[in-house]
């Protein structure tokens, strides 16, 4: 093969890396470029001209076109990833085997950053799935067997995706022609709670931002995730808010803000963040729990109950769901139905205020008032300064 051919490859790759570094740093503009490039480049007749593979002009178009697809992948917002797939589908320049590889990379990034809704499962279903599928049950990414021709660079990228999907980092041991090799290890932070792995992934995100010269949705989400794992929800909320300013379609940021607001007792704010996600995430266990709690805490009992019932007897069934369902049933005077939920909660948190309060309400429905008085006194002893408990005790006494 002529030396000129190899020299052309090196020059083209170097030029694209330089161009990437010097590109506009505005994430919104870069995201728009992912779609605008597809329309503009494919509209030019010359962009679709068939040229000999060894011709420098063809090689330049191949590298440039792939570089723009990779740019969309690195921006990593939902819109940018859709733009990458649209570009691959329409491109007449990128060879078919390479299209398949790039589409597989998009699929891997999407599956980790933006997983499809995962309905809640009972403990027995989860154990059964794990026995049948092994690592598949934890959402691991596996390479499609349809890929037959894979370059050394792309093989590295695919390996990094597989490892990241299982919470591990596969570093690029030697310099790569693709910035993606410096970014994909970041994805491991979304599949691990290990502090060392999380820190390593976070460092990859910081290095990428400093080297590449612009932000991506992936590095921003990684910063927020690291802040949460480090016990700094305020920092995570700040990062999520900034991300939404740049990428309004970033639903994990809205889910994160809603969950953080809920944990800090800001139920109305939580509901404002979570409600827009109901249409697309209503069957997702990760969304259902905070949304059920937000609805309940905002007094929207009828809307909360279907989510509560769907989550009970699943691995997402936190104790609060049992006391919520008991409250909802007592609110409808369904005392007999409420008792099993009260007892289930009481076995875990027998001194909790809401449990003692509702247990008194339930006992008040019984013919013998001594039981209601016993629970009212127990509640008052535990919370003597609580005005609602005082009123409750007075109601039982008089």
C-alpha positions as a printed Julia matrix, in Angstrom:
398×3 Matrix{Float64}:
   0.0     0.0    0.0
   1.49    3.44  -0.9
   2.95    5.46   1.96
   0.7     8.33   0.84
  -2.35    6.29   1.87
  -1.2     5.85   5.47
   0.0     9.44   5.66
  -3.42   10.62   4.51
  -5.08    8.64   7.29
  -2.85   10.12   9.96
  -3.27   13.66   8.65
  -7.07   13.29   8.42
  -7.35   11.9   11.97
  -5.08   14.6   13.38
  -7.03   17.31  11.59
 -10.35   16.06  12.95
  -9.0    15.94  16.54
  -7.73   19.51  16.18
 -11.03   20.64  14.7
 -12.92   18.98  17.54
 -10.81   20.77  20.14
 -11.36   24.11  18.46
 -15.09   23.61  17.9
 -17.76   25.75  19.54
 -18.08   25.0   23.26
 -21.78   25.8   23.51
 -23.53   22.46  24.17
 -26.83   23.62  22.66
 -25.14   24.65  19.43
 -23.21   21.38  19.3
 -26.44   19.42  19.8
 -28.08   21.36  16.97
 -25.05   20.67  14.81
 -25.65   16.93  15.22
 -28.91   17.35  13.33
 -27.99   20.25  11.08
 -24.91   18.47   9.73
 -27.04   15.5    8.71
 -29.4    17.63   6.68
 -26.77   19.89   5.15
 -24.05   17.33   4.38
 -26.41   14.8    2.85
 -28.12   17.47   0.75
 -24.86   18.21  -1.11
 -24.57   16.01  -4.2
 -20.81   15.73  -3.76
 -21.26   14.21  -0.32
 -22.84   11.14  -1.86
 -20.47   10.75  -4.84
 -18.98    7.29  -5.16
 -15.17    7.54  -5.15
 -12.4     4.93  -5.04
 -11.61    3.91  -1.45
  -7.96    4.88  -1.73
  -8.74    8.35  -3.07
  -7.74   11.05  -0.53
 -10.97   13.0   -1.16
 -13.1     9.96  -0.29
 -10.97    9.27   2.77
 -11.39   12.85   3.96
 -15.18   12.66   3.63
 -15.23    9.34   5.44
 -13.28   10.68   8.41
 -15.22   13.95   8.52
 -18.57   12.21   8.38
 -17.63    9.74  11.09
 -16.21   12.56  13.18
 -19.57   14.34  13.12
 -21.39   11.14  14.11
 -18.95   10.68  16.97
 -19.5    14.29  18.0
 -23.23   13.57  18.38
 -22.44   10.48  20.46
 -20.14   12.5   22.71
 -22.78   15.18  23.28
 -24.89   12.2   24.42
 -28.2    13.97  24.96
 -31.26   12.0   23.78
 -31.68   14.35  20.8
 -28.01   14.09  19.84
 -28.07   10.28  19.95
 -31.18   10.23  17.78
 -29.36   12.57  15.4
 -26.43   10.16  15.23
 -28.72    7.27  14.28
 -30.49    9.4   11.67
 -27.16   10.36  10.15
 -26.01    6.76   9.99
 -29.23    5.7    8.31
 -28.93    8.33   5.59
 -25.17    8.39   5.06
 -23.88    7.17   1.7
 -20.26    7.73   2.74
 -19.71    5.54   5.79
 -19.32    1.84   4.86
 -22.11   -0.46   6.04
 -19.96   -2.49   8.49
 -18.84    0.73  10.17
 -22.42    1.98  10.31
 -23.39   -1.14  12.23
 -20.58   -0.61  14.71
 -21.43    3.06  15.3
 -25.12    2.22  15.7
 -24.14   -0.41  18.26
 -22.13    2.2   20.16
 -25.16    4.52  20.17
 -27.28    1.65  21.47
 -24.81    0.94  24.26
 -24.55    4.55  25.38
 -28.34    4.93  25.3
 -28.95    1.74  27.28
 -26.75    2.98  30.13
 -27.63    6.69  30.19
 -31.3     6.43  29.2
 -32.54    2.92  30.02
 -35.95    1.83  28.84
 -38.68    1.78  31.52
 -38.17   -1.23  33.78
 -41.39   -2.34  35.51
 -41.11   -3.3   39.18
 -40.59   -6.99  39.84
 -41.22   -9.16  42.85
 -38.22  -10.65  44.61
 -39.05  -14.09  43.2
 -39.22  -12.74  39.64
 -35.87  -10.99  40.06
 -34.23  -14.2   41.32
 -35.78  -16.16  38.46
 -34.55  -13.67  35.86
 -31.06  -13.7   37.31
 -30.96  -17.48  37.17
 -32.04  -17.48  33.51
 -30.02  -14.58  32.18
 -27.09  -14.1   34.53
 -25.63  -10.64  34.1
 -28.46   -9.72  31.74
 -30.7    -9.26  34.76
 -28.61   -6.31  35.89
 -28.88   -4.54  32.52
 -25.5    -5.51  31.09
 -24.8    -4.52  27.49
 -23.78   -7.23  25.05
 -22.39   -6.76  21.56
 -24.63   -7.81  18.71
 -23.43  -11.0   16.96
 -24.28   -9.29  13.66
 -21.01   -7.35  13.83
 -18.49   -9.16  11.66
 -15.98   -6.47  10.66
 -14.68   -4.38  13.56
 -11.58   -2.2   13.58
  -9.11   -2.13  16.46
 -10.41    1.27  17.61
 -14.03    0.18  17.47
 -13.23   -3.07  19.26
 -11.85   -0.99  22.13
 -14.97    1.19  22.22
 -17.31   -1.79  22.3
 -15.27   -3.45  25.06
 -15.43   -0.25  27.09
 -19.23   -0.24  26.75
 -19.56   -3.86  27.86
 -17.36   -3.26  30.9
 -19.05    0.03  31.81
 -22.49   -1.61  31.68
 -21.27   -3.93  34.45
 -19.78   -1.16  36.56
 -16.19   -1.62  35.47
 -13.7     0.65  33.72
 -11.71   -0.54  30.7
  -9.05    2.11  30.05
  -7.51    2.92  26.69
  -3.93    1.75  27.3
  -2.57    3.51  24.23
  -3.56    6.74  22.47
  -6.68    6.31  20.33
  -7.77    8.16  17.22
 -11.21    8.59  18.82
 -12.15   10.88  21.68
 -14.86    8.34  22.5
 -12.21    6.07  24.03
 -11.51    8.82  26.55
 -15.21    9.31  27.33
 -16.9     5.88  27.43
 -15.24    4.78  30.73
 -17.33    7.54  32.37
 -20.42    5.35  31.89
 -19.27    2.93  34.6
 -20.4     5.38  37.29
 -24.06    4.77  36.36
 -23.76    1.04  37.08
 -21.82    1.04  40.34
 -21.89    2.23  43.93
 -18.25    1.34  44.48
 -16.5     4.52  45.62
 -13.2     3.77  43.85
 -14.84    2.98  40.52
 -17.07    6.04  40.86
 -14.07    8.28  41.54
 -12.16    6.86  38.57
 -15.14    7.4   36.26
 -15.6    10.93  37.63
 -11.95   11.67  36.89
 -12.45   10.48  33.31
 -15.34   12.92  33.0
 -13.25   15.8   34.33
 -10.32   14.99  32.04
 -12.58   14.75  29.02
 -14.16   18.12  29.72
 -10.75   19.72  30.13
  -9.23   18.06  27.06
 -12.13   18.09  24.61
 -12.98   21.68  25.44
 -16.76   21.31  25.76
 -19.33   19.7   28.01
 -21.5    16.72  27.23
 -24.66   15.44  28.84
 -22.75   12.31  29.85
 -20.08   14.14  31.85
 -22.7    16.34  33.5
 -24.82   13.38  34.57
 -21.66   11.69  35.85
 -20.86   14.72  38.02
 -24.36   14.67  39.48
 -24.17   10.93  40.1
 -20.8    11.3   41.83
 -22.18   14.1   44.01
 -25.06   11.84  45.1
 -22.73    8.93  45.84
 -20.56   11.34  47.84
 -23.5    12.49  49.95
 -23.86   15.95  48.41
 -27.41   16.17  47.0
 -27.26   19.98  46.88
 -24.33   19.8   44.48
 -26.13   17.16  42.42
 -29.24   19.37  42.2
 -27.13   22.29  41.0
 -25.56   20.13  38.28
 -28.95   18.75  37.2
 -30.37   22.26  36.91
 -27.47   23.41  34.75
 -27.85   20.34  32.54
 -31.52   21.07  31.92
 -30.65   24.6   30.83
 -28.41   23.1   28.14
 -30.35   19.91  27.35
 -34.09   20.33  28.05
 -34.79   16.72  26.95
 -32.6    15.22  29.69
 -35.17   13.25  31.66
 -32.7    11.7   34.18
 -31.94   15.24  35.38
 -35.66   15.89  35.99
 -35.99   12.57  37.82
 -32.93   13.41  39.91
 -34.22   16.86  40.83
 -37.61   15.43  41.79
 -36.07   12.75  44.01
 -33.76   15.23  45.73
 -36.61   17.68  46.37
 -38.7    14.86  47.82
 -35.94   13.78  50.19
 -35.66   17.37  51.41
 -39.37   17.68  52.17
 -40.24   19.85  49.18
 -43.13   17.77  47.88
 -44.66   20.44  45.62
 -41.32   21.07  43.93
 -40.77   17.33  43.53
 -44.11   16.91  41.82
 -43.35   19.81  39.44
 -40.18   18.02  38.3
 -41.72   14.54  38.09
 -45.15   15.18  36.55
 -43.82   15.89  33.02
 -42.23   12.41  33.02
 -45.42   10.49  33.8
 -46.4     9.83  30.2
 -43.08    8.23  29.22
 -41.87    6.76  32.56
 -45.1     5.69  34.28
 -44.16    1.99  34.01
 -40.6     2.57  35.24
 -39.92    1.44  38.81
 -37.26    4.14  39.24
 -39.92    6.78  38.52
 -42.95    5.15  40.13
 -41.66    5.27  43.72
 -40.74    8.97  43.96
 -43.83    9.91  41.94
 -46.14    7.91  44.24
 -44.59    9.57  47.29
 -44.82   13.03  45.71
 -48.5    12.57  44.83
 -49.31   11.31  48.32
 -47.44   14.11  50.08
 -49.32   16.63  47.93
 -52.64   15.16  49.06
 -53.47   13.61  45.68
 -54.43   10.28  47.21
 -56.53    8.88  44.36
 -53.71    9.43  41.86
 -51.06    8.03  44.21
 -52.8     4.77  45.07
 -52.41    2.95  41.71
 -48.65    3.5   41.9
 -48.55    2.43  45.54
 -50.43   -0.79  44.82
 -48.24   -1.54  41.8
 -45.1    -1.24  43.94
 -46.26   -3.27  46.95
 -44.79   -6.79  47.08
 -41.92   -5.79  44.82
 -38.29   -5.01  45.56
 -39.23   -1.3   45.46
 -41.73   -1.73  48.31
 -40.2     0.53  50.95
 -41.98    0.52  54.35
 -43.51    3.96  53.66
 -45.72    2.42  50.97
 -47.44    0.2   53.55
 -48.3     3.08  55.87
 -49.46    5.14  52.88
 -51.84    2.42  51.72
 -53.1     2.01  55.3
 -53.75    5.76  55.45
 -55.58    5.74  52.13
 -57.81    2.86  53.25
 -58.55    4.43  56.64
 -59.42    7.67  54.85
 -62.17    5.67  53.09
 -63.22    3.99  56.36
 -61.99    0.6   55.11
 -60.64   -0.4   58.52
 -60.42   -4.16  58.01
 -58.43   -3.78  54.79
 -56.06   -1.29  56.39
 -55.01   -3.52  59.3
 -52.58   -5.83  57.4
 -50.74   -2.82  55.98
 -50.55   -1.2   59.43
 -49.18   -4.38  60.98
 -46.62   -4.84  58.2
 -45.33   -1.32  58.81
 -45.42   -1.7   62.58
 -43.1    -4.71  62.44
 -40.44   -2.46  60.92
 -41.09    0.9   62.61
 -43.2     0.37  65.74
 -42.4     3.77  67.28
 -42.93    5.9   64.17
 -45.37    8.79  64.62
 -47.65    8.06  61.66
 -47.94    4.41  62.68
 -49.02    5.26  66.22
 -51.44    7.9   64.93
 -53.12    5.58  62.41
 -53.14    2.68  64.84
 -55.14    4.87  67.21
 -57.54    5.82  64.4
 -57.99    2.17  63.51
 -58.56    1.14  67.15
 -61.19    3.87  67.47
 -63.33    1.96  64.99
 -63.47   -1.06  67.29
 -66.31   -1.63  69.79
 -63.92   -1.58  72.78
 -62.56    1.93  73.34
 -59.86    0.68  75.76
 -57.72   -0.35  72.76
 -57.97    3.12  71.19
 -57.06    4.74  74.53
 -54.03    2.47  74.9
 -52.7     3.47  71.47
 -53.49    7.15  72.01
 -51.53    7.19  75.27
 -48.65    5.37  73.62
 -48.58    7.98  70.88
 -48.72   10.83  73.41
 -45.86    9.35  75.45
 -43.69    9.17  72.33
 -44.7    12.64  71.01
 -45.94   14.73  73.96
 -45.48   18.07  72.17
 -47.23   17.1   68.94
 -50.51   19.1   68.65
 -52.18   16.51  66.4
 -51.4    13.75  68.88
 -52.86   15.9   71.68
 -56.07   16.41  69.74
 -56.18   12.69  68.98
 -55.85   11.76  72.66
 -58.51   14.29  73.65
 -60.88   12.86  71.05
 -60.43    9.36  72.43
 -60.84   10.48  76.04
 -63.92   12.61  75.48
